Amino acid sequence: MHAQNIPRPQLAFKDTVDNSPNTPFVWKIRNKAHARVPLDYGLPSAKVAESPLGHHLHSLGIARPGSTPPSGATTPRGAKRTVDMSNVFDAMSAAEAGSLASLPHPYEYEISHYETPEWMLALSEPQKPVDWDNTPFQYVDTPEQLHAMMEHLHTAREVAIDLEHHDYRSYQGFTCLIQISTRSTDFVVDALALRAELSVLNEVTADPAVIKVFHGAESDIVWLQRDFGVYVVGLFDTYHASKVLNMQHHSLAHLLLTYSAFHADKKYQLADWRIRPIPQEMLAYARADTHFLLYVFDRMRSELLDRGERLKGVDMTDPDSEHFGMLAGIDLVESATQPLNVVMQRSQQTALKKHVKEGYDAEHGMGTGGWAKLAKKWRHPFTPTQLSVFRALHEWRDSCAREEDESVRYVLPNHMLFNISDSMPADTAGLFRVCHRTPPPVRLYALDIVRLIARARTRAEARMDEFRELVKDVESESVEPVHVRFDEEVVDVPDVLTSELIKSVDNIVAPTSSLFGTRVTSNAESQAAVRAREIRANLVLTVAVPIRVETKPTEPEFTPVPAKTPLEPKSMMVLSESHAPSVPSLPAHKKTKTSDVLDLSKIVLSEAETSDAPEPTTKKSRKRTRVAKPEASPSVEAFEYDDTKRDAIGESTIDVNQPKKVRHKKQKKSFDPYKTSDSKFDKRPTRSRVNTKSGNRTLSYKK
């Protein structure tokens, strides 16, 4: 369900939506509930007041010269730490001020040092949910109703939370509904009407004594930070529990069907949640996401503790074990609470996620929304000119979406972006022909888009012309290869085998030996040093390489052959110049005349020689001929066989030396596309057509 002509909710937001690609995301909270360290804990202490980030913080009323060091004492639970907002934030450094560096997580210390409550580690009976019709339901859209809901949430030990989000008519998106359920009541909060007041939820979500149950909370955690400044401490994600329990499916619909026997209808999953008033069917869908979630949490927690108790000390990596595959991500179960602790650790890592704004890299196209990633994903072939138009349109689409606070899918869908880049229309009429169901931003800025395409084409063609000129200049220059002869190159090679080195080695050897007697060498340079110097002098490698070697094809040289030399041609073959036959030359003492020299190209064989030459054999394809069988005549006499005729018949019919019949292989006939064996058609087609895209030929025959 999508609404038509709905007023844009972000126009009524009290906080300004910041979509600029040059400023980072700044915290929305001004005080920290259930804080164990100050709000400015972990921030750098460098002051960059004149940096772009410093000016951005100053425009928001935030400036901070230094950081308060963390205190060792912790605050009692439920207490708030209020920080002087004149000293809240600090920029990173002057070098990093222009980048989209994000501030640290304000509850990073509390989440990293979270301890699971004792009651969660004890096995208990799951508490079944109250019947759907008997469960109180309240739609919260006023500050008074929000205050009453908070008083009820303070009495709960665990709450289930889910969000409904919209991102088609907004660049970053915004949260439309927040569903919260306790053991006795279901709440649906209108996040559009109470956007500025929902930071009060930190009194419950940041309380480590209250378990917050989500399913697939990675996106929900980021949306709560971005829109309301709400952070979660003590998260239990049923998605991670389904992973550890190694369930077949991990969706919320599967968990509701498995544990609660409730079939969730997901037809409103992609609905437009900006609709006000919300239809009852959509409210029932949103309420069902959290109504059964606490019972699912009880069942999964009991199952994790039960498996930890039964599989204590079992090696889960043994494939021959009967318990193989009962727990995922755990090699050895060391304690009964280990599976539950693994789920809680993974859930806290999800709670540490923080919102970071996306920048835009127009030069290289990197990042989640960059043009390089989109082109690689679609694998669309581009010419250099088309690629230049594609990059220009992609950059325009991003800047227009940021300025108008619309999604890039609404401004210009991807398939239209590629179609425009391919066709490169020169006027608005051509642009509208390419874009079927033209989006409103494209129709509004059609003239600007056409001018942008023209500029991108001109710029790309100019670059291509420069490249062609550069190629011509490089090809016109004849670069001669330069070579330095090895013997001409002077290299200062240190003399390794010097006399000083050998003398130092000689001094290590004892001057006398009990076996060979006194050493013969004197204190002068040893014979080994002289010999090493001579060997080194002979190890000089000199290789002469010419600067350029040109090879030209040489004509084959034939030795003159006398006329009286008999030639015995056996087979005439056409040979290449490189395989020319070698002709025997005459002896040196025998003189030859000019008339005696024969030209091999004009040799003509005589009739006697040609008659002796074997005739070339050609294979003849045998044609099968049908022979009519003779009709049986009643006047034919019967043949009488006796012993006297046996020898005569054998001699006349049997020939021992008769050669065996040789079967010749059937020659393959060349395929003729115009020849057909069907008698219904003529031998030649009446029409021949060629598909320009596929290259296939279609032949038409006349019957």
PyMOL commands that set and color helices and strands:
alter all, ss='L'
color gray80, all
select helices_A, chain A and resi 9-12+52-59+85-87+108-112+118-121+143-153+195-205+218-228+238-244+252-259+280-291+293-310+338-351+371-378+384-404+408-411+414-423+428-434+440-444+446-476+499-508+527-537+577-579+600-602+607-612+643-653
alter helices_A, ss='H'
color red, helices_A
select strands_A, chain A and resi 31-33+80-82+137-140+158-166+174-181+186-190+211-214+235-237+512-513+517-518+687-690+697-700
alter strands_A, ss='S'
color yellow, strands_A
deselect
rebuild
show_as cartoon
